């Protein structure tokens, strides 16, 4: 498949001889193009995006299945299509065998094609006339690419690359380097990753010849050429001299595609081993590897073991250590210090996160955890009719072995019900003969109660999960309550007009009212209670008191939603929500940080929110922060970013199954404007997302899931911000953050000028998603 250069269209094709054009934004098929008689092997959009080129050869799947191949002529053509209408413009004929590669010149005047017949042909895009045939030796051509200035064409053959002068057809240079490579060449890896999931594994190469160059790409500045090959490597070449700069080894199968990042600092390589790797062009070092497991689940890993991804993928990737085939561990057990949220985004932005120590230095012995009913606790066949259940948790440390003189230790035990944390024992457990036994009582709900527990060894390596399923009797059925705490602050006690906001109070009122109205139509809850704290009532003491009361009242069938619109401030690794009663002097503003300590002392930190919410026991928990720098709330205060033993809301969100949506990244502002009369995040959530029903898009089925709602806002807010005139935004709108000091870090001015919300939720809990709105009529497209 291939994207148009403006990323609005995607084309896909295969062995059925058809091509499909897709609208990327809507995720819908626009057109099906028919005309090839054989399988389609390559696609390329013109740079203007109006023309699509396709390359074909051999017989179509339908013809082969019908056993009519012997009566047909192979379709060894290049075809040009109108990408707007789907009509065929012209067919380029002349290759005698299958066409494998096609490319447009930068000015869209030429089309290049490569074939199994060993030739590269240049065609006039406007007339389809064959201009030149480039032939140097017999051999399959699998890749072609123009240099950015259009003067040089690269073609990939067996184990070499040829560079041609486009204007004359003269051969400029031959680049040799892709040669056969055995598996033994990679045997020195310290640890490798293996995907373990039903029916999914890296495909075999299918040939003993691992030399063919399968893909080519020039850097945007034209200085570097990248190639990918069946020898499982990618290579970087000096495009002027032909010198080999780096060999990029790490894939376990054919490298099928290579592409440079817009700034030419990174190279992405795709492979038949199901992985996409990103490399530092200057050093040739691997930065990250992405494994796409299925439509929903994925994981990314750095060479030193940092990882991020969807939780359902964490148990499907194994790390094999050294050459001992029996020392294989799931990635999941290394969460404590190697899980790194937003890892792919950070690497893509040019940052270089690294683990404090390598995985090989870890004591990988796992404690053992068991769950059972406490002595005397009886479970009737119809289920338990009393609200509270007492369970027994047994934890045993791993024994000594030749490499360890002491046991593994056991610490930080956690107990969950239906995926949400209900009890935690922090610190080292008191072990007797290597074992600890604990009992605790917790509430259960009607129906299935899936209890699970895990602990860590002294080196923060996680145990396997212990599991116990308990049935709650029908007598425990209870329709819960939805609690909405909406906080909005326009006026601050400091009486400094420049601190005041225009629409934070309106945001809080509208958020509470719209969400209450929509959830009432769904009927998930017996009642919906909205508590608002506005302006002078939104002091730190009152806010924490109100939150404490709701936490005390809430039960497992309930929902708790907390919304904050006002000023926010990131400081170091902490995030602060600024209540009404902060103290700010004029002299402390601007770039002088003198006022910051007094402001933060009267503010509410993410740590205080964490402590306030730690004991809450509800079925659904949502926190929305429409404030500047609010993405910092999802960063931990240590180099390891959670979720397990790191501090901060990231850990709590993971353990509680909590949803968090912030208006911006930690280094960005959150805007409000007169055009919307709201903060941009709140406008996207309430006016567009719920009232207009636009969040109903994944899938569009007349109802809005909590996940859909939050994902819609993360996509929509950057569009709203980009549509705002920057000068009008400065004069008419306000920013929900203090100008005490910049939180630039490594972010560029362009990155700080954007507003990109940040969302966190555990996708594996979406098996029973929460519906928050049902629509009377389908939303407008």
N, C-alpha and C positions, 0 to 999 in steps of 0.2 A: 504494500500500500504506500501511498505518497500523499503529502499535504501540498496544497497550493501555497505560494509564497506569502500570502496574506493570512494563511491558516483558516480561511473560511470554508474551504472545500477539502474533502479527502476522497481519493480514488482508491478502489480496491479491485483486485482481479485474481483469477486463478485458472484452474484446469477446465472450467465449464465454458471457456471462450468468451464470457461476458465481462463487462466492466461496470462497476457501480460507482456513482457519484453521490457523496453524502454531504449534507449540511452539518458542519461541525458544531455550530452553536445549538441547533435544535436536536442533533443526534438522529436525524431522519434521512432516509434514502431519498434523493432527489430524482435521479435518472438511472436507467439501465441502458448501457451502450452495447449494441449487438452488431457484428460485422466480421469479426475474426472467425475463421474455421478451425483454428488450433488454439492450444492453451496460450494464455497471455503471461509472458515472463517478466515484463518490465513496464513501468509507467514513469512519465515525467510531465510536470506542468511547465508551461512557458512562464517566464518571469512575470509577465503581465497578468498571468492567470486566466487568460481567455482561451487557451488552446491546451489540449491534453494529447500527449503522444503515447502510443502503446506499441509494444513489440511482441511478436507472436512466433510460433513455430510448432512443428509436430502436429498431432491430431488432438482434437478436443476430446474430453472425457466421454461426452455423449456418443461420439462416433466410435470410439474404442469399445464402449460397452455394447453398442449395437453391432459390433464386428463388421463394420463397413469400411474400415480404414484402407483396405487394399484398393478400394475403388475411388479413393479421393486423393487429391493433391495436397501436400502439406502447405500450411499457411505461414510462409516465412516472410512476413510483411511487417512494416511499420505503418501505423494508421494515425492520422491526426483528426481530432474531434473538437467541435465547438463545445467548450465547457459550460456555456450558458444554456444551450438548447439540446445538446447531446447529438446533434447531427454530425455525420462523418464529413470531413472536409476533403480528404484525399488519402489514397493508399500509396505507400512508397515500396515499390517492388524492385528486386535486384539481388537480394541475398539468396543463395542457393540452399542454405540450411537454416536451422532455428536461430531466431534473433533473440539475444539474451539481454541487451542493454540499450538504453536510449537516453539522450540528454539534449537540452536546448542550449545554444550559446547565450551569453549574458544579454545580448541585444535581441534575442529571439528570432534572428534571421536564419540561423542554421540549426539543423538537427543532425546529431551524430548517432550512429547505431553500430553495434558490434554483434558478431554472429559466430556460430559454430564453424562456419566456412573459413574462419581465420582472417576475415577482413573487417575493416572499419570503413563505413561509408559516411560521407557528408552530403546532406540534402538541403535544397532551398526550401525553407519552411513555407514560403508564400505560394510556390508553384509545385513543390514536390519533385522538382528536377534533381537527378543525381549529379552532384558537382564533382565529386572526387572519390576514388577508392584508395584507401591506405592499406597496403599489404606488404608485410616484411617477411613473414614466414608462416608456414601452416600451423595452426593451433587455435583452439577455442578462444574467443574474446567474451569475457563475462562482465566487463565493466568499462564505461567510458565517462570522462568528466572534462569539462572545459575549465581553463584557468579564469579567474575573475575578469581579466581584461579581454578574454576571448581569443587570445593569440596562440595559445597552446592547448592541444588536446592530449589527454592522457588515456591510454587504453591498457586494460589488464588482461594478460595472456596466461600462460601456464605458470612458470615461476619467475616471470619478469614483467616489467612495466615499460611501455614505450611512450615517449613524449614526441609529439608531432607539431610542426609548424602549420597552423590552420590555413594560412594564406597560400602556401606553396605545396603543402603535402609532404614536405621534406622531413625525414626522421631526424630529430634533434638528439635524442639520448635514449639509451637503454639502461634501465635500473634493475639490477639482479639482487636477489636477497631472499625471497620466499623459497625455502627448501624443505624437504621432508623432515619431520621431527617426531621422534618416538615419545611415548609416554614417559620413558625413564628420564627424559630431559627435565621434567618438572617434579622429580621425586624428592627434591630437597625442600619442598614446601613445609613450613612448620605446622600449619593446620589448614585444612581445606573445608569448603562448605559443600554439603550435599543436600539436595531437595528430596524429602521423603514424603510423598503423598500419592494417593491411589492413582495409578494410570499415568503419572507424569514423571518423566526422566529425560536426561539429555540424550538426544538421538545419536545413533552411531553415524560415522562419517560416510559409510557406504562405498568407499573406494580406498585403495591403498595409495593412491596418488594424492598427497596432501598439499600440492603446490599451487593450484590454480588461484590466481588473483580474482577475487569475487566482487570487490567494491573499491571505489576510488573517490576521493574528495579533496579539492583544493581548499586551503584556508582562505578567509575573506580578503586577506591582504596579498594573496597570491604567492607568499614566500614558502609555504610548506605544503607538501602533498602527503595525504594519508592513504594507505592501502590496507585492505583486509584480505585474508587468504584462507584456503582450506587447510593450511598448515597450523591453524588455530592461533595465529598471531595477527596483530596489526603492526604496521610500520610507518614511521614518519621520515620523510625525505626532504632534503633541501631542494626546492623546485627549480632553483637556478643552476646548481652544480650537480645535482643528482646524488649527492652524498647521503648515505643512510644516517639519520640522526638518532633514532631510537627504535628498538624492537619491543613491542608491548605484548608480553606473554602473560597468560592467566586464564584464557578461555579453554574450555574442555572440548570444543567442537569448532566447526567452521565459523569464521568471522564473516558474517553475511552483509554487514553495512557499517560504514564509518561516516561521521559528520562532526564538523567543528562547531563550537559554541559561537555566538555572535561576536564575542571579543577575541576569539581565536586562542583563548587561554586553556580551553578544555577540549578534549576529543571524546566523543561517545562512540562506542563500538557495540554492535549487536551480534549475537551468535546463535547458532543452532542449539547451544547448550541451555537455552531459555534465559540467558542473562544479558543485561546491558551494563557495560562497564564505562566509567568516566575516568579519563587519564589527564594528568597535568602535561601539557604539550612541552613546556620548557624542560622538565626533568624526566619525562617519560614514565613517571610513577603512577600506579593505579590509585585513584582517589576513593572510588566507591563502586559497588556492584549492586545492581537492581535485579531482583527476581520477581517476575509477575507470575503468581501461582494460578489464579483464575480471574474471572471478571471483577471480583471484589477484593481479593487478598494479594498482598505484595509484601516484600521486605527488602531493605537496603542494608548493606554491610560494608564497613571500611576494612582495609587490610589488617588493622590492629584489633578488630573485633567490635567496634561500635556498631549499633544497629538501630533501625526504626522500621515501622511497618504496621500492618493491620494485625491486631492480636490473634486472629484465627490462624495467621501464618507462622506465629512464633514457635509452634510445636512441629511444624512441617519442615523446618530447616535444621539439619544436624551439622555439628562441627566434628570432623575427624581429626584427632591429634596425632602428629608424627606419622610413623609407619605402622603403628599398632592398630590393626583393623578392629580391635575390640574396644578401644578407647574412643567411643562415639557418644557425644552429649547433645541434647537439644539446646538450641540457642536460648530458649526461655529461662534456663537456670542461671544465666549470666545477667539477668535484668538489672540487678542492683547497681552495678557500676558501668555497664556497657550499653544499656538502653538510652538512646539520645533522641528525644523528640525533635522534629523538623530537621533531621540530619541531611536529607537530600537537598532541602532548600538552602541550608547553610553551605554545603559543599558547592552547589550551583552558583551561589553568590560570591564564591572565591575564598571563603573561610576554610580553615584547616583544623577542624576539631580532632583531638587525639585522646586516646585512653590514657589514664594515669599509669597503668601498667598493662602488660600484655596478658592475654588469657592464659598463656602457657605458664605464667607465674602463679596462677591461682590454684588453691587447694580444691580440687574438683570433687571431693568426697561429699555426698549429699546426706543430710540427716534423714531419718525416716519418721513420718508422721502418720498416726492412725486415729480415726474418729469412730466413736461408738456411743450408744445410749448409756447414760450413767446407771449405776447399779440401782435396781428398784424401779427404773423407768420402763413402763410397759407400753407397747404400741399396739392398740387394738386394730383389727383388720379394717374397720371402717374409718380409721384415722384417729388422731389425737384430738379430743374435744376441748382441752384446756389450752389457754393462750400460750403458756410458757412451757418450754422444754429444757431439760438439763442434759447436757452432753459431756462426754469424757474425751479428752484429747491426750494422746500419748505421744511423746517425742523422744526419739532415741538417736544419739549421735552416731556417726559412722566410726567404726572401730579403727584401731591403729593398723598400719600396714608397713611394708619395708621402707617406704619413703617418708612415713610420718610416725614419730615416736609417741604422739598423743592423739586422742580422739579428735573428731572434727569440731566438737562443740555444737551448741544449738542456741539460737537466739531469735528474737523478733517474730514470735508466733502470731499468725493472723487467722481469724475464723470468718467465713463468709456465708451468707444465706442468699441463694439465687443471684450470685455474682456480686453482691454488695457487702462491704466490710461491716461486721456487727461487733466484733471484739478484737482487741490487739493486746499482746503482752510484749512490751518493749524491753530491749536489752537482753543480756544473757540469761538463759533459763537455769534454774538451780537443778543440777543433775545429780542423781544418786545411782551409782553403778551405770553411768552413761545414759540414764533415762529420767524423764520428768513426766508426771501425770497431773493434769489440771482438769477441773470441772467448771462449767459456767452455765448459766441459765439465759435463754434468749427467747423472744416471742416468735411464733410461727404463724403462717397464714393458711387459709383453706387451700386444699389442693397440694401440689408438689412443693416441697421445700428442699432444694438442693444445697446441702451443706458441704463446704470444702474448707480445707486448712492447709497451710504450708508454713515452713520455718526456714531459717538460713543457718549455714555453718558459720564459724568464726571468720571466714574469709568472704562472707556475703554471697555465698553460692546457695541458690534456692533448692529446697527439697522438691520432690514430686508432690503433687496434690493428693491429699487424702480426701475421700468422698463418702458421704452418707446421705441418703434420700429419705425424708420423713414425710408422711402424709398428714395433712391437716384435715379434720372432719368438716363436713358441710356446715356444721354449727358455727364455725369460725368465719363464715363468709361475712364480709363487711364492705360496703361501698364507701370508699375513702373520701377525704376532703382535699381539695386543691387550695393551698395557701400561696398567695402572691404578695410579696413584700416589694413595693415600688417606691424608690427613693429618687427624688429630683431636687436639685439645688440650683436656683438662678442667682440668689442673693447671698453673699457671704458676710459673716459678722464683722470682718475687718473694715467694712464700709468703703472699700476701694472699688470704684466703679469699673475699673478695667478688669477686675476679677469676675464680675457678674456675667452670667450667661443669659441668653434670650429664651431658649426653648427646652431647657432641662426639665422644668416642672411640667410642661405640656407633654414631654416625652413620657414621664413617669405616669401621668394620668391616662394618657392614651394607651400605653402599654398594658396597664392593669385592666382598663375597660375593654379593650379589643380582645385581649387574651381570655378574659372572663366570658365575654359574649360568645366567642368561638368555642371554648371548651364546654359551655352550657349546651350548645347545639349537639355536641358529640355525646354527652351524657355519661362520661366515664366516672363522674364523682357525684356523691350525694349533695354536696354543696361546694361553693367556691367562695373563699373569703379573700378580699383584697384589703391590704393595709398600706396606706401611703404615708410617707414621711417627706414633707416638703419644706424647703427653705429653713426657717428658724427651728422647726421641729426635727430637722435632720442633723442633730448633734451627734457626736461620737457616742456619748453615753446612751442616748435614746435609741440610736441605731443598734448598738450591741444588745441593749435590753430587749428590744423588739425581736431581734433575731434569736436571742436566748429563749424567749417565751414560745416562739414558734417551734424551735427545736424540741422543747419539752413537751409540747402538745402533739406533735406529729407522730403517726404510727406507720407500720410497714405498708399499708395500702394507700397511703397519702402521697401527695405531690407537693414539693416546695420549690417555688420559683422566686429568685431574688434578682431584682433589676436595679441598677444604679446608673443615673445620668448626672454628671457633674465633672469637677476637675479631677484629674488623675496625675500621678507623678511616679516615674521610675527613678530609683536611686540605687546605683550599684546593681545587685541582683534582687532587689526588693521592689515591690509595687505598692503604692499607697492610694487609697480612695480618700479624697479630701472632704470631710464633713463641713457643715455650716460654720462651726466654731473654730476654724483655724485662725492663727494670728500671722498676718503678713504686713510688713511695713514697706512703704514705697522704696526706701533705700536698699531693701533686700532684693529688689527685682532686677530685671535685666540679666546681665551675665554674672553679677555678684552672687555667690552662694551663701552669703552670711545668714539669710533668713531661713535657709533650708532646714536646719535642725529643729527650730521651734515649730515650723510647719508640719514636719513629719511626726514630731512628738504628739501632736494633737490629731493626727490622721489615723486611718485604719489600714493596717498593713495586711498583705496577703497571709502572713503568718497568723495574725489575729483572726482572720476569716477562717483559716484552716482549723484553729483551735475551737472556734465557735461551732463549726459544722462537723467536727470529728464525731460527736456523739449522736448526730441526727440519724434516724432510722426510718427512711421513707422509700417508697417504691421508685420514685423519680425525683431527681434533684437537678435543678438548672440554675446557673448563675450567668447573668448577662451584664457586662460592664461597658457602658457607652462613655468612654473617657480616653484622654490621650495616654499613650504609653502603656495601655492596658494589657497588651500582649505579654508584658513582663510578669503578669500574674501567673503565667504558665511556665516560667523559668524557675528552676530551683536555685538555692543559694550556694550550691557546691558545684564543682566541675562535673560530677555525675548528676544528671538531670532527672533521675527517677526512672520509673515511678515508684520503685519499691521503698528503699530506705532514705531517699533524698527528702529534703524538707520542702514544703511549699504546696501550693494547690495542685500541681501536676500529680504528686503522689496521692493526694486526697481524691482527685478526680478519677484516677485509675481505680483506687480501692473501693470507692463508693459507687462506681458506675455513674459518675456525675457528668453532666454536660456543662461545658463552659464555652461561652462566646464572648470574645473581646472585640472592641471596635477597631483596634489597630495593632500593629506590631509594637514591640517594646521601644522602638526608636521613632515611632510615627505619631503624628497628631491625629485627633478625632475632630472632625469639623461639624458645625451646624450652620445652616444657611437660611436666608429669608425665602429662597425659592421653594424649599420644602417645609419651612417653619418647623423643622425637627433636626435632631442630629441625624447624620446620614445613615447610621446603623439602625436607629429606631424607625426611621422612615421606611427603610427596606424591609424591616420586620413587620411593622404594623400596617402601614398604608398600602404597600405593594404586596408584601408576602401573604398577609392574612386577609385584609379587607378586599383587595383586588384578586386574591387567590392565586397570585403568580408563583408562589412557592410550591404549588402542586405541579411538579414537573419531572419527578423521578420515582415512579412513573406518573403520568397525568391520568389520574383515576378518580377525581372528584373528592379526594381527601388529602389532607396535609399531615404528614408524619413529622414528629419533632426533628428528626434528622433532615428531612427535606427543608424544613423551615430555616434551620441554622445554615445549611449548605447554600441555600439561596442567598442569604445575606452576605456570606463570604464572597460569593461571585458578583453580587450586584453592587456592593458599596464601592469597589474600585471604579466601576463604570460611572456611578453617580459623581464620584470625586473628579474623574477625568473630564466629565461634561461641564463641570463648574468652571467659570472664568476665574483664574487665580486672583486677579486684581479685585473682582467683585467679592470673592471669598474673603479677602483681607478687609475690605471696607464694610461689607454688609454682614458678614458672618463672624463667628467666634470659634476659638479653638479651646477644647476642653482639657487644657493643661496649663501649668504655670511656666513662665519663661524664666525660671530661676537659673537653670543651667542646661546646656544641651546634653542629650543622651545620644550622642552620635555613634560612639563606639567605632565599629568598622563599617557602618552603613554609609553609603554614598549620599550626596545631596538629592540625587534622583530617587533613591530608595526612601529617604525620609519624607520627600514631598508627596509620596503616594499614601493612600489609606487602605491597607489590606487587613480585614478582620482575621482573627485567629480562632479556630474552633477545635475543641477536644471532645471526643466521646469514644467509648469502647464499642467498636463495631460488632463484636460478637454478642453483645447484649441486644442487638437489633432483631433477634429471632422473634421477639414479641414486641414490635415497635409501638410507641405511644402515638395515637392519633389525636391531634390537637384541634383540628378543624375539618368540617365537612361542608362542601360547597353546594349551594342551591343550583348554580349554573356553572358550566365549565369556564375556566379563566380565559381571558383574551390572550392569543399567542403573542 
